[in-house]
Amino acid sequence: MASMQLVGVVAVSTGILYWLGRCIYRLWFHPLAKYPGPRFAAISDIWYIWMWTTGRYPFILEEAHKKWAPNELSFATIQAHRDIYSTPSKSKKPFLKCDIFYNNGDVPSIFFERDPVKHTEQRKLLAPGFSGAAMKAHENIFHRNIDAFVEKIGEMCAKGRGKGVDVNEVIPWLTFDIMGELTFGESFNAVTTGKMHSWITLLSVSAYAGIFYSFIRRIPSLAVVFSFMFSMSSLRERGKHYAYTLETVRRRMNRTSPERDIFTPLLEQGTNTETDLVSQAQAMIIAGADTSSAVLTSAIYFLCESPSCLSKLEAEVQSFKYEQLTGENLLRLGYLNGVIEESMRLFPPVAFGLPRISPGDTVDGHFIPKGVGVLVAHWVLNHNPNIWDDPYEFRPERWLRDKKSSGAHDTPPPVIFPFSAGPHSCMGITQAYLEIRITLAKLVHTFDIQAVQNPGDWIGTARMYMLWRKNPLMVNFQPHKQNSISEAK
């Protein structure tokens, strides 16, 4: 008995000594020990898990950079972003996607595909559906859906008698309806029904599950703990999400139409399985709809908080008639585009960092050993006071080049990367800008827009679980006094 106790004591002591030795190595002798940061982050992945589960990932990482300027480094400079995410060359090896974060099963979508060759093949196949020419051909889809949305919220606000609508709820109706048509040739009909489609409501569950899977890959021994945290009902909901996507994909496969959509090249190739198609469909719709929704919602918030900016935008868009608010015309509106850029800077739709693995190369002047994880979180970059004047102020003027405009700059402002950069940049950038410009312009052209009550720190109360989880934002949309909604059109 005594010998068994001795064995137990020796085993526990050995484990403790090993853990202490590893902590000492990581804190003082590891190649990354020279970089400042949270001590707990240097010795354990639990810090990373805690950061995600609180929903405050962007804010916590920002605070860490303010305080300090395991095997990962987070940067907050434009040069670092270029070094990590730009297109590789003969003299520059690629920073591959991190296997812990991007390992998403045997059939990864274009977003999760880590193999550069396979990713390039997928991108070549899908890119034509997102091109400028394709979006111009589909512009009627945007206008038809946006016009229906403008009319819908006008009716809702009229019936609500000043109670307004929750833009955090209604904006996704529009963006997912549009993305459904562009991808499958069929709408989710959320605007028509006035409620979120069940497929959309399951998104947050599906995204949240993805976070937990990345945790398990970091610390496999905690799989049992996470299985309790992530209930069986949530896993069933994720299964429903997959089943509905599969059903929609099958309908699209069985339908022939002269109209080309984003899915057309995938079907024409003829080699994709149903599982391949479901994986791509989920990624495209989530990325395409949620990004635009986050930008539009935050833009409305900032405009409600800045009446002078809203007045300037109203004056600019009302220089056109409603039917003249086309993609081509709106491209020339400097203040509108400044509002959009500034909204994406202050509230980036993808606020976290997209992790990459160093091939053994330099990032922002620092040599990073091979195998070390690196990233640039857009939230931290976009609020870096070393890059931006008044980084927390909503100032669309910082994006203007017209010297006649108050607050305009002679020199270009720093860049932002809301759609990332390089070979893995978002293919839907043209679609997103077109949708956001037309929607915002038509809303401002038609309505007096006011928050029902002071939204307070609406940004600070948001939580990031892969997708933003935002509190209600009640806004009243009343037709401009000089015209009704029908007259505005």
Secondary structure, DSSP 8 states (H G I E B T S, - for coil): -HHHHHHHHHHHHHHHHHHHHHHHIIIIISTTTTS---HHHHH-THHHHHHHHTT-HHHHHHHHHHHH---EEEE-SHHHHHHHHS--BTTB---EE-HHHH---SS--TTT---HHHHHHHHHHHGGGGSHHHHHHTHHHHHHHHHHHHHHHHHHHHHHTT--EEHHHHHHHHHHHHHHHHHHS----HHHHTS--HHHHTHHHHHHHHHHHHHHHH-GGGHHHHHHHS-HHHHHHHHHHHHHHHHHHHHHHT---SS--TTHHHHHH----HHHHHHHHHHHHHHHHHHHHHHHHHHHHHHHH-HHHHHHHHHHHTTS-GGG--HHHHTT-HHHHHHHHHHHHHS-SS-SB--EE--SEEETTEEE-TT-EEEEBHHHHHT-TTTSSSTTS--GGGG---TTSTT--SS------TT--GGGS-TTHHHHHHHHHHHHHHHHHHEEEEESS---STTTT-EESSSEE----EEEEEE-TT--HHHH-
